[in-house]
Amino acid sequence: MTDSEKEQEIKELKKILKDISVQVKVNVALPDAAEQASKTKAVGVGLLRAEHMITSSGMHPAEFVRQGKEVELKNIVKEGIKNVAEKFSGPVWFRTFDARSDEFRELIGGEKELNEDNPMLGWHGIRRDLDKPEMFKAQILAIKELRQSGVKNVGVMLPFVQSIEEVIFAKKIALENGLQKEVPFGVMIETPASVWIIDDLLPYIDFVSFGTNDLTQLTLGMDRNNEKVQKNFSELHPAILRQLEYVISKCKKAGVITSICGQAASNPEMVKKLVWFGIDSISANIDAVEDIRKVVMVEEKKRLLELLSNKEKYGLFGKLFNR
């Protein structure tokens, strides 16, 4: 084997290892759980929920805006993110507000919320934040001020996206309020619409994360909270798996990072499939991180062995592996 062949072999091997490498991250629902989450040695936080930062305040986030207390809302969000982000050197993806109208009714101002027939399909996620941009601005300003103080590992993740206009509008608000362009922007893939417009979304985002609870509910047409249909509710349904594989393949070609943060991220059977689809990271619940890390390592090794043993596709590696 010549020196040039060896150099080419090393380059290709590095590319293979990069392509099959899957990071294991952790979901954080409560800032108070950040210390426990950091002990998992996860490389970052794939889902930092915003809603639970509000419950400790005793006031519904919309009520802060109604009372003209946006600065107070911003400070609560800022402190909550800071408590988590400072404990991780890797990326922390903050999901902006996704409070549904039937949640937090016990908080001050909660009684003023809409009475929707189907809150899961109603006024929440990015659609509400853009209708009432004061709430969105408070979150953006919180991240901006954190960056100014030296906390620069926070990314913005938009929930329940279903159109390119939502992403463009959200980024416009962020830039107008001083959030720098280098802040990673991503979307939750949890509506079938977001799956099938992924080509349109890719130029505007840095990462995606699958929210399989809602994606499964909306794809299969089943209420995930209805006990009568639970036996048929599965993230491993072929229709869900095909959507995941489709989005991952599109993102790979565009250089957009892929992850999953829904309940399925803590399911070993789902994780096995995602590793082979080529996903970049898995964000599991705190108590599942270690088990998921082991699953990922096993599947990565299987993928590597398969790639290296394929003589026709990887000639040099095939010869090296089989001699």
C-alpha positions as CSV (number, residue, x, y, z in Angstrom):
1,M,0.0,0.0,0.0
2,T,1.5,3.3,-1.0
3,D,1.7,6.4,1.2
4,S,-0.9,8.2,-0.9
5,E,-3.3,5.2,-0.5
6,K,-2.7,5.2,3.2
7,E,-3.5,8.9,3.4
8,Q,-6.7,8.4,1.4
9,E,-7.6,5.5,3.6
10,I,-7.2,7.6,6.8
11,K,-9.3,10.4,5.3
12,E,-12.1,8.0,4.3
13,L,-12.0,6.3,7.7
14,K,-12.3,9.6,9.5
15,K,-15.3,10.5,7.3
16,I,-17.0,7.2,8.1
17,L,-16.4,7.5,11.8
18,K,-17.9,11.0,11.7
19,D,-20.9,9.9,9.7
20,I,-21.8,7.1,12.1
21,S,-21.0,8.9,15.3
22,V,-24.1,9.6,17.4
23,Q,-23.9,12.0,20.4
24,V,-26.0,11.2,23.5
25,K,-27.7,14.3,25.0
26,V,-30.2,14.7,27.9
27,N,-33.6,16.3,28.2
28,V,-34.1,18.8,31.0
29,A,-37.6,19.7,32.1
30,L,-36.8,21.6,35.3
31,P,-33.8,23.9,35.9
32,D,-33.5,22.3,39.3
33,A,-32.8,19.0,37.6
34,A,-29.7,20.4,35.8
35,E,-27.3,19.1,38.4
36,Q,-28.6,15.6,38.1
37,A,-28.6,15.9,34.3
38,S,-25.0,17.0,34.2
39,K,-24.0,13.9,36.1
40,T,-25.1,11.7,33.2
41,K,-22.1,13.1,31.3
42,A,-24.3,13.8,28.3
43,V,-22.6,16.0,25.7
44,G,-25.4,18.6,25.9
45,V,-29.1,19.2,26.3
46,G,-31.2,18.3,23.3
47,L,-34.4,19.7,24.9
48,L,-34.6,22.4,27.6
49,R,-38.3,23.0,28.3
50,A,-39.4,26.6,28.9
51,E,-42.8,26.0,30.4
52,H,-41.7,24.7,33.8
53,M,-39.5,27.8,34.4
54,I,-42.8,29.6,34.7
55,T,-44.6,27.5,37.2
56,S,-42.3,28.5,40.0
57,S,-43.3,32.1,39.4
58,G,-47.0,31.3,40.0
59,M,-48.1,33.4,37.0
60,H,-49.1,32.3,33.5
61,P,-46.5,33.6,30.9
62,A,-49.3,35.4,29.1
63,E,-50.3,37.2,32.3
64,F,-46.8,38.8,32.5
65,V,-47.5,40.4,29.1
66,R,-51.0,41.4,30.0
67,Q,-49.6,43.2,33.1
68,G,-46.7,44.8,31.2
69,K,-44.1,42.7,33.1
70,E,-42.1,41.4,30.1
71,V,-38.8,42.3,31.8
72,E,-39.8,40.1,34.8
73,L,-40.7,37.3,32.4
74,K,-37.4,37.7,30.6
75,N,-35.5,37.5,33.8
76,I,-37.2,34.3,34.9
77,V,-36.4,32.6,31.6
78,K,-32.9,33.9,31.7
79,E,-32.2,32.5,35.1
80,G,-33.8,29.2,34.3
81,I,-31.7,28.8,31.1
82,K,-28.5,29.9,32.9
83,N,-28.9,27.3,35.7
84,V,-28.8,24.6,33.0
85,A,-26.5,26.0,30.4
86,E,-23.7,26.7,32.8
87,K,-23.5,23.1,33.7
88,F,-22.8,21.9,30.2
89,S,-20.0,22.6,27.8
90,G,-21.9,21.3,24.8
91,P,-25.0,22.8,23.2
92,V,-28.2,23.5,25.1
93,W,-31.2,23.7,22.9
94,F,-33.9,25.8,24.5
95,R,-37.4,25.1,23.2
96,T,-39.5,28.3,23.2
97,F,-42.9,28.4,24.9
98,D,-45.3,25.6,24.0
99,A,-47.9,26.0,26.7
100,R,-51.3,24.9,25.6
101,S,-54.5,26.7,26.6
102,D,-55.5,24.0,29.0
103,E,-52.1,24.0,30.9
104,F,-51.2,26.2,33.9
105,R,-54.8,27.2,34.5
106,E,-54.0,27.1,38.2
107,L,-51.5,29.9,37.8
108,I,-52.4,33.6,38.1
109,G,-54.0,34.6,34.8
110,G,-54.7,31.0,33.8
111,E,-58.4,31.4,34.1
112,K,-58.2,33.9,31.2
113,E,-57.0,31.3,28.8
114,L,-59.1,30.1,25.8
115,N,-61.5,27.2,26.2
116,E,-60.5,25.3,23.1
117,D,-62.2,22.1,21.9
118,N,-58.8,20.5,21.1
119,P,-55.9,22.4,22.8
120,M,-53.3,20.0,21.3
121,L,-54.2,21.3,17.9
122,G,-54.9,24.8,19.0
123,W,-53.1,28.1,19.9
124,H,-49.7,27.0,21.2
125,G,-46.1,26.7,20.1
126,I,-44.6,29.1,17.6
127,R,-48.0,30.0,16.3
128,R,-48.9,31.6,19.6
129,D,-45.5,33.2,20.2
130,L,-45.7,34.9,16.8
131,D,-49.3,36.1,17.4
132,K,-48.2,37.6,20.7
133,P,-44.5,38.4,20.0
134,E,-44.0,40.1,23.4
135,M,-43.6,36.6,24.9
136,F,-41.2,35.5,22.1
137,K,-39.2,38.7,22.5
138,A,-38.8,38.1,26.3
139,Q,-37.3,34.7,25.5
140,I,-35.0,36.1,22.8
141,L,-33.8,38.9,25.0
142,A,-33.0,36.3,27.8
143,I,-30.7,34.4,25.4
144,K,-29.2,37.6,24.1
145,E,-28.3,38.8,27.7
146,L,-26.9,35.3,28.5
147,R,-24.6,35.5,25.5
148,Q,-23.4,39.0,26.6
149,S,-22.6,37.5,30.0
150,G,-20.5,34.7,28.5
151,V,-23.1,31.9,28.2
152,K,-22.9,31.1,24.5
153,N,-23.9,27.5,24.1
154,V,-27.7,28.1,23.9
155,G,-29.6,27.4,20.7
156,V,-33.2,28.4,19.9
157,M,-35.6,25.6,19.0
158,L,-39.1,26.5,17.6
159,P,-41.9,24.1,18.5
160,F,-44.9,23.0,16.4
161,V,-43.6,24.5,13.2
162,Q,-45.7,23.9,10.1
163,S,-44.6,26.6,7.6
164,I,-41.5,28.4,6.4
165,E,-43.1,31.7,7.1
166,E,-43.1,31.0,10.8
167,V,-39.4,30.3,10.8
168,I,-38.6,33.4,8.8
169,F,-40.8,35.6,11.0
170,A,-39.2,34.2,14.2
171,K,-35.7,34.8,13.0
172,K,-36.6,38.3,11.9
173,I,-37.9,39.1,15.4
174,A,-34.7,37.6,16.9
175,L,-32.4,39.7,14.7
176,E,-34.4,42.9,15.4
177,N,-34.0,42.3,19.1
178,G,-30.2,41.9,18.9
179,L,-29.8,38.1,18.8
180,Q,-26.7,37.5,16.8
181,K,-26.8,35.4,13.6
182,E,-24.3,32.8,15.0
183,V,-26.9,31.7,17.6
184,P,-28.0,28.2,16.4
185,F,-31.7,28.2,15.2
186,G,-33.6,25.0,14.9
187,V,-37.1,23.6,14.6
188,M,-39.0,20.7,16.2
189,I,-40.2,18.2,13.6
190,E,-43.5,17.2,15.1
191,T,-46.0,18.0,12.5
192,P,-46.3,16.1,9.2
193,A,-46.2,19.5,7.5
194,S,-42.7,20.1,8.8
195,V,-41.6,16.8,7.4
196,W,-42.7,17.4,3.9
197,I,-41.5,21.0,3.7
198,I,-38.0,20.1,5.0
199,D,-36.4,21.2,1.8
200,D,-37.9,24.7,2.3
201,L,-36.8,24.8,5.9
202,L,-33.2,23.7,5.5
203,P,-31.7,27.0,4.3
204,Y,-33.0,28.8,7.4
205,I,-32.0,26.4,10.2
206,D,-29.0,24.8,11.8
207,F,-30.6,21.8,13.4
208,V,-33.8,19.8,13.7
209,S,-35.2,17.7,16.6
210,F,-37.9,15.1,16.3
211,G,-40.9,15.4,18.7
212,T,-42.2,11.9,18.1
213,N,-45.2,12.2,20.5
214,D,-46.9,14.8,18.4
215,L,-45.6,13.5,15.1
216,T,-47.1,10.1,15.9
217,Q,-50.4,11.6,17.1
218,L,-50.8,13.7,14.0
219,T,-49.7,11.1,11.5
220,L,-51.8,8.2,12.9
221,G,-54.7,10.4,13.8
222,M,-54.8,9.2,17.4
223,D,-55.1,11.2,20.6
224,R,-52.0,10.1,22.6
225,N,-53.9,10.7,25.8
226,N,-56.8,8.4,24.9
227,E,-56.5,5.1,26.6
228,K,-58.9,3.4,24.1
229,V,-56.4,3.8,21.3
230,Q,-53.1,3.4,23.1
231,K,-52.7,-0.2,21.8
232,N,-52.3,1.2,18.3
233,F,-50.2,4.2,19.2
234,S,-46.6,3.5,18.3
235,E,-43.6,5.6,17.2
236,L,-42.3,2.5,15.5
237,H,-45.2,2.6,13.0
238,P,-43.7,2.4,9.4
239,A,-45.2,5.8,8.5
240,I,-43.3,7.4,11.4
241,L,-40.0,5.6,10.6
242,R,-40.2,6.6,7.0
243,Q,-40.7,10.3,7.9
244,L,-37.7,10.2,10.3
245,E,-35.5,8.5,7.7
246,Y,-36.6,11.0,5.0
247,V,-35.8,14.1,7.1
248,I,-32.5,12.7,8.3
249,S,-31.4,12.0,4.8
250,K,-32.3,15.5,3.6
251,C,-30.6,17.1,6.6
252,K,-27.4,15.1,6.1
253,K,-27.1,16.3,2.5
254,A,-27.6,19.9,3.7
255,G,-25.3,19.8,6.7
256,V,-28.1,20.4,9.2
257,I,-27.8,18.6,12.5
258,T,-30.5,16.0,13.4
259,S,-31.6,14.9,16.8
260,I,-34.6,13.4,18.6
261,C,-35.9,14.5,22.0
262,G,-39.4,12.9,22.3
263,Q,-40.2,9.9,24.5
264,A,-39.1,7.6,21.7
265,A,-35.5,8.8,22.3
266,S,-35.5,6.7,25.5
267,N,-36.7,3.6,23.6
268,P,-33.8,1.3,22.7
269,E,-35.7,-0.2,19.7
270,M,-36.2,3.3,18.2
271,V,-32.7,4.3,18.9
272,K,-31.3,1.3,17.1
273,K,-33.2,2.3,13.9
274,L,-32.2,6.0,14.3
275,V,-28.5,5.1,14.4
276,W,-28.8,3.3,11.1
277,F,-30.8,6.1,9.6
278,G,-27.7,8.3,10.4
279,I,-29.1,10.6,13.1
280,D,-26.5,12.9,14.7
281,S,-27.7,12.8,18.3
282,I,-30.2,11.3,20.7
283,S,-31.5,13.3,23.6
284,A,-32.9,10.9,26.3
285,N,-34.5,11.4,29.6
286,I,-32.1,11.6,32.6
287,D,-32.8,8.1,33.8
288,A,-32.3,6.6,30.4
289,V,-29.1,8.3,29.2
290,E,-26.7,5.5,30.3
291,D,-28.8,2.7,28.7
292,I,-29.2,4.7,25.5
293,R,-25.5,5.4,25.4
294,K,-24.8,1.6,25.5
295,V,-27.4,1.0,22.7
296,V,-25.7,3.6,20.6
297,M,-22.3,2.2,21.0
298,V,-23.4,-1.3,20.0
299,E,-25.2,-0.1,16.9
300,E,-22.3,2.2,15.9
301,K,-19.9,-0.8,16.0
302,K,-22.3,-2.8,13.9
303,R,-22.5,0.0,11.3
304,L,-18.7,0.4,11.2
305,L,-18.2,-3.4,10.7
306,E,-20.7,-3.4,7.9
307,L,-19.1,-0.4,6.2
308,L,-15.5,-1.7,6.5
309,S,-16.4,-5.2,5.3
310,N,-18.0,-3.9,2.1
311,K,-15.1,-4.4,-0.4
312,E,-16.8,-2.9,-3.4
313,K,-17.9,0.3,-1.8
314,Y,-14.8,0.8,0.4
315,G,-12.1,-1.1,-1.4
316,L,-9.1,-0.1,0.7
317,F,-11.0,-0.7,4.0
318,G,-12.5,-4.0,2.8
319,K,-9.0,-5.3,2.0
320,L,-7.7,-4.1,5.3
321,F,-10.6,-5.5,7.2
322,N,-10.7,-8.9,5.5
323,R,-7.0,-9.7,5.2
